[in-house]
Amino acid sequence: MRRLLISVSLLLLTLSNANAMRLKDLSDLQGVRSNQLVGYGLVVGLPGTGEQSRYTQQSFTTMLSNFGINMPSNVRPKLKNVAAVAVHAELPPFIKPGQQIDITVSSVGSAKSLRGGTLLQTFLKGADGQVYAIAQGSLIVSGFSAEGADGSKVIQNTPTVGRIPAGAMVERSVPSPFANGDFLTFNLHRPDFSTAKRVVDKVNGLLGPGVARALDATSIQVSAPRDPSQRVAYLATLENLRVEPADESAKVIVNSRTGTIVVGRDVRLMPTAITHGGLTVTIAESQGVSQPNPFGGGRTVTTANSDLGVQEDNSRMFKLDAGTSLDELVRAVNEVGAAPSDLMAILEALSQAGALRGELVII
C-alpha cells in the first residue's frame, strides 16, 4: 500500500509539472522592454529599378551638398538606380553602444525592386527624436520582379522590402529601471487572478512569506536586492520557477473570415433542441423556337422558357442535454452534417438563447 501511495503521488506530481510553465514564459518584467527605431534613407546601386520622384531627387541633392557638391537648381538628376526607403528596427533591452542590430528596409516610393541595392548611412531615431543607431549595408531581398515589353509582369514575394542582418550600429543605450527601487514587478501575459495568486504562493513558498504580493490580476510585486549583480542572480532564480497557470474562462472563438471555430474545453450547453436547414432555389433559363403554321404567313420567333425549382434540405433535429461537453457537441453537429458556416449560425443562436455556457467571441 505504501508503494502504491508513493507511485500515485509521483504520477500526480508528474501530471502537475506537465502543465506547469516557467515564470519567464508566463510574464514580462516591468521596465524591461524593447524600443522601436525608424529612419529615412537612400538605397543606391539598383539596376534601373529605382524611382525619379521629387523627394528622391531632393534627398539625393541634399546628400551631395553634405559632401560639398552643389548642383544647379534647374538641374534634375535622373535617378533610376536610387530609391527612397524607410528603415526600422527594434532596439532590445540592455543593448550597449557598439553592438549591432538587424534592420528592415522598405521602399516608400515607386521603386520596382530593391534587389542589389546598398543602403547609405541612415540615422535611426527613437520616439524622443534622439539618434540611437546608424544603419548602412547591402540589402538581402528575397522577392524579385520581371516585366516584359508588352506590359506582362511576374512578381514573387515582395521585392520592395529587404533586410540587413547586423546592419545598424548602436550609438546610444536606453536607460533601464531594472536596478532601481526595492521591488521587481512581473506582468502576466494573460491577466488572471488565480494565476497571480499561484505565482505569489510559489515565490513565497521558496523565499518566505511576504516576499511577493499580487497588485492586481496582472502584476506581481517581488522584493529584490538593490545590488545589480545580486539582482541578476535573484531574477535568474525567479524566472525559472514553474507555475501551473489557471484554466482560461470558457470561450468559443469564431473567425467569420476564415471559417475557423475554436471551442474551449469548459464550454457547456444547457438543455436545448436544434434544427438547422436550408432552402435552395434554382432558376434555369432556356431558349425555344416557335414556328408558324405552313402557309400561315407568320414568322419564326424565339421564346424564353424559365424552369423554377425549390428544394428544402431534409434537416434533422437533435437534442442536447444539460452539461453537454465539447466532444458531444461536435459529434452531434457531425451527425447532422453541418458545415463550418452552419456551425457558426448554430453557436450564435445558442448564445442568443442563453443555452451556451461560455463567451462567444466573433472576430
LOZA-826138 format. One record per residue (C-alpha): x, y, z. Coordinates in nm, 3 decimals. Layout:
residues N
- X, Y, Z .
...
***
This chain:
residues 363
- 0.000, 0.000, 0.000 .
- 0.283, 0.237, 0.082 .
- 0.447, 0.175, -0.255 .
- 0.109, 0.233, -0.425 .
- 0.065, 0.567, -0.249 .
- 0.416, 0.674, -0.345 .
- 0.352, 0.578, -0.709 .
- 0.022, 0.771, -0.717 .
- 0.189, 1.076, -0.562 .
- 0.469, 1.069, -0.819 .
- 0.213, 1.033, -1.101 .
- 0.013, 1.333, -0.976 .
- 0.332, 1.534, -0.939 .
- 0.434, 1.445, -1.296 .
- 0.093, 1.546, -1.434 .
- 0.107, 1.873, -1.242 .
- 0.456, 1.954, -1.369 .
- 0.349, 1.871, -1.727 .
- 0.109, 2.167, -1.727 .
- 0.342, 2.399, -1.536 .
- 0.520, 2.685, -1.712 .
- 0.825, 2.886, -1.622 .
- 0.760, 3.231, -1.483 .
- 0.961, 3.380, -1.773 .
- 0.710, 3.220, -2.015 .
- 0.409, 3.346, -1.820 .
- 0.512, 3.708, -1.769 .
- 0.731, 4.001, -1.861 .
- 0.945, 4.203, -1.624 .
- 0.814, 4.556, -1.593 .
- 1.053, 4.815, -1.736 .
- 1.248, 4.560, -1.944 .
- 1.128, 4.622, -2.298 .
- 1.248, 4.689, -2.650 .
- 1.217, 5.024, -2.827 .
- 1.124, 5.099, -3.187 .
- 1.358, 5.294, -3.414 .
- 1.284, 5.446, -3.754 .
- 1.478, 5.642, -4.013 .
- 1.471, 5.769, -4.372 .
- 1.749, 5.700, -4.620 .
- 1.854, 5.621, -4.975 .
- 1.930, 5.290, -5.143 .
- 2.174, 5.319, -5.433 .
- 2.318, 5.080, -5.689 .
- 1.986, 4.950, -5.818 .
- 1.988, 4.804, -6.173 .
- 1.740, 5.055, -6.317 .
- 1.462, 4.963, -6.074 .
- 1.471, 5.285, -5.873 .
- 1.249, 5.594, -5.895 .
- 1.256, 5.957, -6.005 .
- 1.016, 6.122, -5.760 .
- 1.061, 6.478, -5.640 .
- 1.151, 6.389, -5.282 .
- 1.405, 6.127, -5.401 .
- 1.575, 6.393, -5.613 .
- 1.567, 6.637, -5.320 .
- 1.717, 6.378, -5.086 .
- 1.989, 6.295, -5.337 .
- 2.072, 6.664, -5.386 .
- 2.088, 6.719, -5.008 .
- 2.323, 6.422, -4.971 .
- 2.556, 6.562, -5.236 .
- 2.557, 6.903, -5.068 .
- 2.673, 6.737, -4.744 .
- 2.982, 6.627, -4.936 .
- 3.040, 6.976, -5.080 .
- 2.884, 6.911, -5.420 .
- 2.628, 7.176, -5.513 .
- 2.402, 7.111, -5.810 .
- 2.231, 7.394, -6.002 .
- 1.868, 7.442, -5.901 .
- 1.745, 7.393, -6.257 .
- 1.913, 7.052, -6.292 .
- 1.707, 6.744, -6.205 .
- 1.914, 6.426, -6.195 .
- 1.778, 6.105, -6.344 .
- 1.790, 5.853, -6.063 .
- 1.685, 5.515, -6.198 .
- 1.930, 5.343, -5.965 .
- 1.825, 5.526, -5.643 .
- 1.523, 5.466, -5.417 .
- 1.395, 5.643, -5.106 .
- 1.337, 5.400, -4.822 .
- 1.212, 5.381, -4.465 .
- 1.435, 5.192, -4.223 .
- 1.305, 5.046, -3.897 .
- 1.444, 4.825, -3.623 .
- 1.387, 4.703, -3.268 .
- 1.634, 4.816, -3.002 .
- 1.650, 4.528, -2.750 .
- 1.670, 4.599, -2.375 .
- 2.015, 4.627, -2.214 .
- 2.190, 4.659, -2.552 .
- 2.506, 4.868, -2.535 .
- 2.682, 5.109, -2.775 .
- 2.896, 4.925, -3.027 .
- 2.663, 4.627, -3.058 .
- 2.473, 4.562, -3.380 .
- 2.105, 4.504, -3.454 .
- 1.909, 4.382, -3.760 .
- 1.718, 4.631, -3.971 .
- 1.434, 4.619, -4.226 .
- 1.435, 4.846, -4.531 .
- 1.112, 4.929, -4.719 .
- 1.057, 5.139, -5.030 .
- 0.840, 5.448, -4.978 .
- 0.814, 5.549, -5.342 .
- 0.758, 5.389, -5.680 .
- 1.076, 5.178, -5.693 .
- 1.015, 4.843, -5.861 .
- 1.273, 4.645, -5.665 .
- 1.545, 4.692, -5.403 .
- 1.737, 4.381, -5.509 .
- 2.109, 4.452, -5.549 .
- 2.092, 4.786, -5.366 .
- 2.303, 4.930, -5.086 .
- 2.169, 5.142, -4.804 .
- 2.366, 5.457, -4.741 .
- 2.432, 5.583, -4.388 .
- 2.094, 5.634, -4.219 .
- 2.024, 5.769, -3.871 .
- 1.769, 5.569, -3.671 .
- 1.574, 5.772, -3.416 .
- 1.353, 5.682, -3.123 .
- 1.024, 5.833, -3.012 .
- 1.214, 6.112, -2.834 .
- 1.384, 6.224, -3.158 .
- 1.731, 6.114, -3.046 .
- 1.961, 5.905, -3.267 .
- 2.017, 5.559, -3.117 .
- 2.171, 5.371, -3.410 .
- 2.327, 5.425, -3.752 .
- 2.241, 5.186, -4.037 .
- 2.429, 5.101, -4.355 .
- 2.498, 4.798, -4.572 .
- 2.394, 4.574, -4.861 .
- 2.033, 4.455, -4.872 .
- 1.912, 4.097, -4.876 .
- 1.588, 4.083, -5.080 .
- 1.401, 3.754, -5.115 .
- 1.149, 3.873, -5.375 .
- 1.201, 3.955, -5.741 .
- 1.006, 4.101, -6.030 .
- 1.033, 4.086, -6.409 .
- 0.846, 4.287, -6.671 .
- 0.817, 4.232, -7.044 .
- 0.794, 4.487, -7.325 .
- 0.423, 4.411, -7.373 .
- 0.345, 4.503, -7.010 .
- 0.336, 4.147, -6.874 .
- 0.480, 4.122, -6.525 .
- 0.588, 3.850, -6.283 .
- 0.632, 3.925, -5.911 .
- 0.735, 3.679, -5.642 .
- 0.725, 3.765, -5.272 .
- 0.793, 4.136, -5.204 .
- 1.089, 4.282, -5.395 .
- 1.049, 4.628, -5.238 .
- 1.135, 4.512, -4.883 .
- 1.473, 4.384, -4.768 .
- 1.673, 4.316, -4.454 .
- 2.029, 4.378, -4.341 .
- 2.140, 4.142, -4.062 .
- 2.351, 4.334, -3.810 .
- 2.302, 4.634, -4.036 .
- 2.291, 4.904, -3.768 .
- 2.547, 5.002, -3.507 .
- 2.406, 5.108, -3.171 .
- 2.532, 5.452, -3.067 .
- 2.329, 5.512, -2.752 .
- 2.171, 5.285, -2.491 .
- 1.830, 5.335, -2.333 .
- 1.829, 5.384, -1.954 .
- 1.663, 5.089, -1.778 .
- 1.488, 5.096, -1.440 .
- 1.597, 4.737, -1.376 .
- 1.840, 4.825, -1.095 .
- 1.620, 5.096, -0.937 .
- 1.397, 5.055, -0.635 .
- 1.341, 4.771, -0.391 .
- 1.099, 4.565, -0.600 .
- 1.069, 4.370, -0.923 .
- 0.726, 4.358, -1.091 .
- 0.615, 4.071, -1.314 .
- 0.326, 4.139, -1.555 .
- 0.134, 3.830, -1.668 .
- 0.079, 3.786, -2.041 .
- -0.282, 3.679, -1.974 .
- -0.430, 3.856, -1.669 .
- -0.590, 3.611, -1.428 .
- -0.644, 3.639, -1.051 .
- -0.596, 3.266, -0.994 .
- -0.267, 3.258, -1.185 .
- -0.143, 3.567, -1.000 .
- -0.217, 3.400, -0.664 .
- -0.036, 3.083, -0.770 .
- 0.273, 3.285, -0.865 .
- 0.267, 3.461, -0.527 .
- 0.232, 3.129, -0.343 .
- 0.519, 2.978, -0.542 .
- 0.757, 3.267, -0.475 .
- 0.666, 3.293, -0.107 .
- 0.700, 2.917, -0.069 .
- 1.060, 2.944, -0.192 .
- 1.175, 3.272, -0.036 .
- 0.944, 3.312, 0.262 .
- 0.611, 3.481, 0.339 .
- 0.563, 3.844, 0.236 .
- 0.831, 3.846, -0.036 .
- 0.574, 3.854, -0.319 .
- 0.230, 4.010, -0.337 .
- -0.024, 4.047, -0.615 .
- -0.117, 4.405, -0.706 .
- -0.399, 4.301, -0.940 .
- -0.480, 4.028, -1.193 .
- -0.173, 4.121, -1.399 .
- 0.108, 4.245, -1.172 .
- 0.302, 4.057, -0.903 .
- 0.547, 4.265, -0.698 .
- 0.852, 4.086, -0.553 .
- 1.107, 4.228, -0.309 .
- 1.457, 4.233, -0.459 .
- 1.811, 4.328, -0.353 .
- 1.949, 4.663, -0.466 .
- 2.293, 4.540, -0.576 .
- 2.271, 4.485, -0.956 .
- 2.481, 4.166, -0.956 .
- 2.274, 4.013, -0.677 .
- 1.956, 4.122, -0.854 .
- 2.061, 3.938, -1.173 .
- 2.120, 3.612, -0.983 .
- 1.797, 3.668, -0.789 .
- 1.596, 3.716, -1.109 .
- 1.758, 3.412, -1.273 .
- 1.616, 3.201, -0.989 .
- 1.270, 3.356, -1.000 .
- 1.217, 3.336, -1.374 .
- 1.278, 2.960, -1.376 .
- 1.013, 2.885, -1.113 .
- 0.743, 2.660, -1.259 .
- 0.383, 2.766, -1.203 .
- 0.072, 2.596, -1.333 .
- -0.150, 2.865, -1.492 .
- -0.519, 2.866, -1.408 .
- -0.773, 2.740, -1.661 .
- -0.900, 3.001, -1.904 .
- -1.261, 3.112, -1.897 .
- -1.498, 2.920, -2.121 .
- -1.488, 3.075, -2.469 .
- -1.592, 2.997, -2.824 .
- -1.380, 3.185, -3.081 .
- -1.534, 3.223, -3.427 .
- -1.339, 3.373, -3.717 .
- -1.605, 3.468, -3.970 .
- -1.346, 3.546, -4.240 .
- -1.165, 3.213, -4.243 .
- -1.438, 2.987, -4.103 .
- -1.220, 2.881, -3.810 .
- -1.400, 2.782, -3.490 .
- -1.223, 2.707, -3.161 .
- -1.426, 2.581, -2.866 .
- -1.274, 2.577, -2.517 .
- -1.288, 2.258, -2.317 .
- -1.501, 2.415, -2.039 .
- -1.781, 2.525, -2.273 .
- -2.111, 2.362, -2.177 .
- -2.464, 2.372, -2.316 .
- -2.797, 2.389, -2.139 .
- -3.081, 2.153, -2.242 .
- -3.188, 2.255, -2.591 .
- -3.311, 2.121, -2.923 .
- -3.159, 2.235, -3.251 .
- -3.261, 2.207, -3.613 .
- -3.079, 2.371, -3.899 .
- -3.181, 2.356, -4.262 .
- -3.164, 2.548, -4.583 .
- -3.384, 2.635, -4.879 .
- -3.230, 2.602, -5.227 .
- -3.387, 2.786, -5.521 .
- -3.265, 2.716, -5.876 .
- -3.367, 2.902, -6.191 .
- -3.277, 2.764, -6.534 .
- -3.327, 2.968, -6.850 .
- -3.365, 2.809, -7.195 .
- -3.445, 2.945, -7.542 .
- -3.720, 2.792, -7.758 .
- -3.821, 2.842, -8.123 .
- -4.181, 2.899, -8.231 .
- -4.251, 2.801, -8.592 .
- -4.563, 2.938, -8.776 .
- -4.813, 2.706, -8.945 .
- -4.735, 2.614, -9.303 .
- -4.855, 2.885, -9.543 .
- -4.981, 3.079, -9.237 .
- -4.789, 3.390, -9.329 .
- -4.624, 3.412, -8.987 .
- -4.255, 3.430, -8.896 .
- -4.026, 3.228, -8.675 .
- -3.960, 3.377, -8.331 .
- -3.760, 3.271, -8.025 .
- -3.921, 3.230, -7.685 .
- -3.769, 3.230, -7.335 .
- -3.852, 2.943, -7.101 .
- -3.782, 2.960, -6.727 .
- -3.763, 2.647, -6.512 .
- -3.800, 2.727, -6.141 .
- -3.715, 2.466, -5.878 .
- -3.731, 2.479, -5.499 .
- -3.559, 2.221, -5.280 .
- -3.561, 2.218, -4.899 .
- -3.290, 2.028, -4.713 .
- -3.410, 1.738, -4.505 .
- -3.251, 1.853, -4.178 .
- -3.286, 1.659, -3.856 .
- -3.338, 1.798, -3.509 .
- -3.101, 1.689, -3.235 .
- -3.135, 1.736, -2.862 .
- -2.857, 1.832, -2.621 .
- -2.886, 1.752, -2.253 .
- -2.763, 1.967, -1.964 .
- -2.386, 1.994, -1.934 .
- -2.315, 1.875, -2.287 .
- -1.939, 1.881, -2.346 .
- -1.735, 1.986, -2.647 .
- -1.699, 1.628, -2.774 .
- -2.073, 1.568, -2.759 .
- -2.149, 1.895, -2.937 .
- -1.903, 1.821, -3.219 .
- -2.036, 1.464, -3.252 .
- -2.396, 1.587, -3.276 .
- -2.311, 1.850, -3.537 .
- -2.114, 1.599, -3.745 .
- -2.409, 1.361, -3.739 .
- -2.633, 1.634, -3.881 .
- -2.367, 1.714, -4.141 .
- -2.343, 2.087, -4.070 .
- -2.069, 2.285, -4.244 .
- -1.849, 2.533, -4.053 .
- -2.071, 2.821, -4.166 .
- -2.374, 2.632, -4.033 .
- -2.197, 2.569, -3.703 .
- -2.133, 2.943, -3.669 .
- -2.505, 3.010, -3.706 .
- -2.588, 2.736, -3.453 .
- -2.342, 2.871, -3.193 .
- -2.471, 3.227, -3.237 .
- -2.830, 3.111, -3.194 .
- -2.736, 2.911, -2.883 .
- -2.569, 3.218, -2.735 .
- -2.874, 3.438, -2.802 .
- -3.099, 3.174, -2.648 .
- -2.886, 3.166, -2.331 .
- -2.808, 2.797, -2.377 .
- -2.434, 2.846, -2.432 .
- -2.237, 2.843, -2.107 .
- -1.938, 3.032, -2.233 .
- -1.842, 3.356, -2.404 .
- -1.895, 3.371, -2.780 .
- -1.622, 3.584, -2.941 .
- -1.663, 3.665, -3.312 .
- -1.358, 3.814, -3.485 .
***
